[in-house]
Amino acid sequence: MPNQTNSDRNGSGEKGRSRRGFAAMDERKQREIASLGGRAAHRSGNAHEFTPEEARAAGRKGGEAVSRNREHMAEIGARGGEASGQRSARTPRETGSGPAAADARGPDARH
């Protein structure tokens, strides 16, 4: 039998580690177990609930981390530009606004 690595055996692509226990469960089962743990933590009063200030700080920290990845930010910007270009490429008649749409409604139409 040829020498197989753990990643060959478990198909996970991770070198030297096999998926066992919680990691080997399907995602639905993992979520179910995690949900039970979360409910228990809330019932016992041990669950942490973010204040608005903590949530803002966490969001800011995450945004800063993401924005350091220049390639990712460029990709996001390009997608936004494409979407914006698609919106502006539509005629005013399609959007229901602008002079062409007003002409279509007639001279007595309210704006």
C-alpha positions, 0 to 999 in steps of 0.5 A, a space after each residue: 500500500 502506498 504511503 498516504 498522508 493524512 490529507 490524502 486519507 481525509 480529503 480535507 487538504 490539511 497536512 498532518 491533521 485528520 478531521 475528528 470529533 466536532 470538526 468531522 460533523 456535518 455543518 448542520 450538526 455543528 450549528 445545532 450543537 453550537 446553538 444549544 451551547 449559546 442558549 445555555 450560556 444565555 440562560 445561565 447569564 454567561 453569554 456576552 452581549 455587545 453594547 453599541 459601543 463595543 459593536 462599533 469598536 469591533 466593526 471598526 477593527 474588522 473594517 481596518 483589517 479588511 481594508 489592509 488587503 489592497 487587492 480585496 478592496 480593489 476587487 470590491 471597488 471594481 464590483 461597485 463601479 460595475 453595478 453603478 455603471 449598470 444603473 446609470 446605463 438605464 434610460 430615465 424612462 426605465 427608472 421612471 425619473 428624469 425629463 424623458 419620464 416626465 414627457 411620457 407622463 404628459 404636461 399635466 402630470 404632477 412631479 
